[in-house]
Amino acid sequence: ASIDQVAVEDFGAPPAETVIPNFVRAPDWTGRWSDKKDQILFVGRLVLNLKRPDLAVEAFVRFAETRPGWTLKLVGLDQDHEGVGSVWKYLKARLPATMRDRVEHLGAQPSEEVYRLMAESRAMLMPSEFESFGLVVVEAMMMELTLRAPRDGVVVEVCVRAGDQIGDGAVVVRMG
């Protein structure tokens, strides 16, 4: 049943004059989990006080200390932050020497490349302070990514089912 049919039948709503289709255009993921790389993604502009790439890098460093084959790919425009300058240069300078070759900033990428990276990665970090919708959450789900993100707003609305037992402050969603 279409969303319009459900609205009419279940809620007695009048038929819609126009139905706006799902705007997520990520291709269907057809791969196998076992073929994914030991790779984690951060997708978003490098904004310290909003998207929090610094938290993604810090979390990766702790995670990767005991997982030598894992890498982190940061996808998104570098930004200048007051008192810091380039956020990527700031993050790179704070990396331990043993991690510098395992964290890479790819800059802004076309959607097709982001989807390719999602399809080959095992996980995604989304430590944003705020997301109004969080399209990347839906895209990550479509690509069967394990997602680590704050338990608030869109993440809870999109990913968490009533009755899920997940610790305060974070949600982990494993699709597939």
N, C-alpha and C positions, 0 to 999 in steps of 0.2 A: 504494500500500500504506500502511496506517496504521502508526504507530510501533509499535503492539502486534504487528502482523503481522511487521514487520521484526525486532523483538526475538525473537519465537518462531522465525521461519525462519532468520535469520542467526546468532543467538547461542544457540539452544536454550533460551531462557528460557520459563518457564511463562507461559501467557496471563494477562494482568493482570485482576484482579477489577474494577478501575476505571481508566479512562483519564481523566486530567485534561486538558481541552482547553487550547490556547494561550490565555493570559489577556490577550494584547494585543488590544485592541478598537478600534484605529485603523481608520478607514474606508480602503478601497482608494483609492489615489491614481490618478485618471484624467486628470489634466491633462497639459499639454505643458511640457517643460523651458523652451522659449522664452517661455512666459507667466509664469514665475516672476519675482518682483521681485528687484532688487539689494538683498537684505536678508539679514542673518545673524541667527540666533537663539542665545540662551543660555537654556536651560531648566533651572531648578533654584533651590533656596533660595539667597539671597545670603549665603553663609557663606564668609568670607575664607580660613580655614585648611582648608577641605574642598572645597567646590564651585568655588572660585577664580574668582569673577566678575571680580576685579581683573585676572587674566591675560586673560580674554576681552576686557575693555575695552582693555587695553594692546595686545593683538594687533590688535583692530579699528582702533585709532587708527593703528598703523603701516600696516596694509593700506589704510585709507581715505584716507591722505594723497594717493595718486595715483589714487583712484577716487571722484570727487566725488559721484556719485549713490547710493552705498551707505549703508545704515543698519544699526544694530544694535538689536535688540529683546531686552530682558532680561525673561524670564517667570519669576516665582517670588516667594515671600514675602521681603520685606526682613527682615533680622535685625539685632539689635544685636550689635556686637562690642566686647569689652572695650577701652577706651581710644579707641574710634572712634565709638561710637554707631551710628546708622543706617548700614548698609553702603551703601545707595543714595546717601545724602547724601555720604558719603565718596568714592564713585566719581565722582559728578557734580562734586564740587569739584576733583577731580584732572584732569578732562577739559580739554584745550585749548579755548579759547573758540570756535575754528572747528569743533569737533566736538560742542558741547553740544546743538545741534538735530538731531543725527544719531544720538544714543543715547537710547533711551527705556526706562524701566522700566514695565512693564505690570502689575506685581504678580501675585498668584496669579490664575490663570485656570482656568475649567472645562476639562475634557479636550477638549470639542468646539472650543473657541477655540484651544487649543494645537495641535490637529490642523489647524485652518484656517490658523494662522500657519505651521506646518511646510509645508503644501501650497503656500503662496505664496512661501516663502523659497527661496533658492538654496543656503544653507549653514547649518551649525550648529556652534558651538564648544562643546566639552565638556572644559574643562581640569581636571576634578576630580582631586584627589589620590587618591581611592579611590572605587570604585563596587562594591557587592557583587553587583549584577546589571546595573544600568544599563538599565532598561526604556526610557529615552529613546533609547538607541542603536537598539533594535529599532524603535521608533516612527519615528525619523528615517529608517531604511532603508525602511520601508513608505511613507514620503512622498517617496522619491527625493531626499533631501537629501545634499549633499556634507558629510562629517563630518570635523572636525578634533578629535582627542582624543589623550590619552596612550596610548602603546602598552604597555598593561599590562592585566592582569585580563580583564574582560568584553569590552573592545574587541577584543582579540586573539582571544578565544574565539569571539565572534560574527562578527567582520568579516574576519579575515585568513585566507586560505587557505594551506596549506602551500606553500612555494616562493615566496610573494610577496616581492618585493625592495623593502622599505620601510625608510627610514633609522631608526636607533635613536632612541628618545625620542618618536616621534609616528607616527601612521598617518593617511593620508588615504584615505577610501573614497568613490568616486564610483559611485553606483548608477544603473542605467538606461542 
